[in-house]
Amino acid sequence: MATLTLDRPDRGARGSAPLELRRDPRRGRRIAGRVVLYAVLVLAAAAIMLPFFWMVVSSLKTNNQVFTVPIQWFPDPVVWSNYLDIWSKSDMTTWLRNTLILAVTVTFLQVLTGSFAAYGFAKMRFPGRDTLFLVYVGTIAVPWQAYMIPQFILLSRLGLSNTLWSIIALQAFGAFGVFLMKQYYESIPEELSEAARIDGLSEYSIWRRIVLPLSGPALATLTLLTFVNTWNDYLGPLIYLRDRDIWTIQIGLKSFVSQYNAEYALIMTGSVLSVLPIALIFLLGQRYFVEGIATSGLKG
């Protein structure tokens, strides 16, 4: 009786080729998509940085070269003396000092009060806690212009108007900081606080010795956001600070533009000096900022 024999293909040699062929198009599409994504990100970053680059370059030009057509992207010659003239023609030292005092003081107070209040909302139990938190956070939606006049009258009667204390009193507390820190505190295991209470620690000690050391990214995020907002604040100092010796950098630059409206290169130089501290602080703290936002700041 004849036996019919069927030759089986070698799956080890022949079966692998179609699999590789099926994988290659997917891998090629992934690589192509990644290249396109990186190209779009590079173009977006270049578009965002272009105005800042033009401002820095313009600060090193002469006045006639700032608004030339076509745009001269690189100064020729480089006028380094603009960064010396700006100090002699303006009160830049006073403006930077006042702004730094306000930014550091307000940032310290907001981080202190925001983190302390957030601990109470996140780790302590008391009647009406959730309702009080919702009402407090809801104040973020109320525009400052709605209560700006009553606030000015109150601070004037307290004798704080036309002083740096007025800005400090206005911004020492912030609902956003409480919200941000509470979201992070809720990610810290409750067992740590319970163990500390069993060991006899007070709530203040738990906040200072356990919760705060574990909240580095959130603290860095709140510090960076508060410092930038205080440094760039224009309307608040414009209303409360009337004497030239307590002006901030934003008000000072506005008066400088009005006084030297044709000194375009010097105006750009002053703008660079006002932006430079913020850029340096953001570059130094961006890793903690991204980590804080990614891990807790937007957690639902």
NORJOVEN-V232794 format. One record per residue. N is the residue number from 0. PHI is phi as a letter, one per 20 degrees, with the letter a starting at -180 (999 if undefined). D_CENTER is the distance of its C-alpha to the mean C-alpha in Angstrom with 2 decimals. Layout:
BEGIN
n = [N/N]
phi = [PHI/PHI]
d_center = [D_CENTER/D_CENTER]
END
This chain:
BEGIN
n = [0/1/2/3/4/5/6/7/8/9/10/11/12/13/14/15/16/17/18/19/20/21/22/23/24/25/26/27/28/29/30/31/32/33/34/35/36/37/38/39/40/41/42/43/44/45/46/47/48/49/50/51/52/53/54/55/56/57/58/59/60/61/62/63/64/65/66/67/68/69/70/71/72/73/74/75/76/77/78/79/80/81/82/83/84/85/86/87/88/89/90/91/92/93/94/95/96/97/98/99/100/101/102/103/104/105/106/107/108/109/110/111/112/113/114/115/116/117/118/119/120/121/122/123/124/125/126/127/128/129/130/131/132/133/134/135/136/137/138/139/140/141/142/143/144/145/146/147/148/149/150/151/152/153/154/155/156/157/158/159/160/161/162/163/164/165/166/167/168/169/170/171/172/173/174/175/176/177/178/179/180/181/182/183/184/185/186/187/188/189/190/191/192/193/194/195/196/197/198/199/200/201/202/203/204/205/206/207/208/209/210/211/212/213/214/215/216/217/218/219/220/221/222/223/224/225/226/227/228/229/230/231/232/233/234/235/236/237/238/239/240/241/242/243/244/245/246/247/248/249/250/251/252/253/254/255/256/257/258/259/260/261/262/263/264/265/266/267/268/269/270/271/272/273/274/275/276/277/278/279/280/281/282/283/284/285/286/287/288/289/290/291/292/293/294/295/296/297/298/299]
phi = [999/f/d/e/d/d/e/e/f/f/f/f/e/e/f/f/f/f/f/f/f/f/f/g/f/f/f/f/f/f/f/f/f/f/f/f/f/f/f/f/f/f/f/f/f/f/f/f/e/f/f/f/f/f/f/f/f/f/f/d/d/e/f/f/e/f/d/f/c/f/f/e/f/c/f/b/e/e/d/f/f/f/f/e/f/f/f/e/e/b/e/f/f/f/f/f/f/f/f/f/f/f/f/f/f/f/f/f/f/f/f/f/f/f/f/f/f/f/f/f/f/e/d/d/d/b/f/m/f/f/f/f/f/f/f/f/f/f/f/f/f/e/f/f/f/f/c/f/f/g/f/f/f/f/f/f/f/e/m/e/f/m/c/f/f/f/f/f/f/f/d/f/c/b/f/f/f/f/f/f/f/f/f/f/g/f/e/e/g/f/f/f/f/f/f/f/f/f/f/n/f/f/f/f/f/f/f/f/e/d/f/g/f/e/d/g/f/f/f/f/f/f/f/f/f/f/f/f/f/f/f/e/f/d/f/g/g/f/e/e/d/d/f/f/f/c/f/e/f/f/f/f/f/f/f/f/f/f/e/c/f/d/e/f/f/f/f/f/f/f/f/f/f/f/e/g/g/f/f/f/f/f/f/f/d/f/f/f/f/f/f/f/f/f/e/b/f/d/f/e]
d_center = [86.74/84.14/80.59/77.74/74.94/71.46/69.36/65.82/63.12/61.33/58.03/56.63/57.18/57.34/54.98/51.99/52.11/51.32/48.46/46.91/47.49/45.75/42.70/42.33/41.38/38.61/37.24/37.56/35.69/32.83/32.63/32.89/30.16/27.83/28.73/28.08/24.66/23.68/25.19/23.23/19.89/21.02/22.05/18.85/16.85/19.56/19.40/15.70/16.30/19.64/18.80/16.90/19.92/22.31/20.81/21.17/24.63/25.68/24.99/27.71/30.25/32.91/32.65/35.07/33.14/29.77/30.95/33.79/34.89/34.50/31.15/31.58/28.72/29.85/31.14/34.79/35.33/32.10/31.88/30.20/31.73/29.08/26.79/29.72/30.83/27.55/28.01/31.62/31.18/28.34/27.12/24.00/24.47/24.67/21.68/19.41/21.00/20.55/16.89/16.33/18.53/16.76/13.19/14.62/16.99/14.87/12.24/15.34/17.05/14.43/13.99/17.79/18.81/16.39/17.41/21.00/21.33/19.81/22.49/25.15/24.12/23.77/26.59/29.15/31.69/32.94/34.45/32.17/28.99/27.69/28.76/27.15/23.82/24.06/25.01/22.22/19.49/21.43/20.67/17.24/19.47/21.32/20.27/20.16/22.97/25.25/25.55/24.59/28.28/29.42/26.52/27.50/31.13/30.37/28.45/31.18/33.88/32.18/32.27/28.54/28.31/27.97/26.46/23.08/23.87/23.45/19.70/19.41/21.60/19.73/16.28/17.52/17.45/15.05/16.15/12.84/12.48/16.08/15.70/12.96/15.06/18.28/17.49/17.03/20.09/22.19/21.87/23.51/27.29/29.20/32.01/30.24/30.17/33.73/35.00/33.52/35.22/38.46/38.20/38.05/34.46/33.23/30.16/28.44/29.42/28.22/24.75/24.68/26.59/25.81/22.79/20.30/21.22/20.64/17.11/15.33/12.68/11.91/12.02/9.67/7.02/8.05/8.35/5.04/3.92/7.52/7.97/6.12/7.95/10.96/11.22/11.26/13.49/16.86/19.01/19.10/20.25/22.49/24.33/24.72/24.89/28.11/29.39/28.43/28.11/25.13/23.22/19.58/18.54/17.86/21.31/22.93/21.97/23.30/26.54/26.75/26.59/29.33/31.42/31.11/30.63/32.64/30.90/28.51/27.89/27.08/24.70/22.80/23.00/21.47/18.59/18.00/18.17/15.62/13.02/14.08/12.60/8.98/9.97/11.73/9.28/6.87/10.31/11.54/9.10/8.25/11.42/10.71/7.36/9.61/12.45/11.20/10.35/13.56/15.77/15.22/12.36/14.27/17.67/20.34]
END
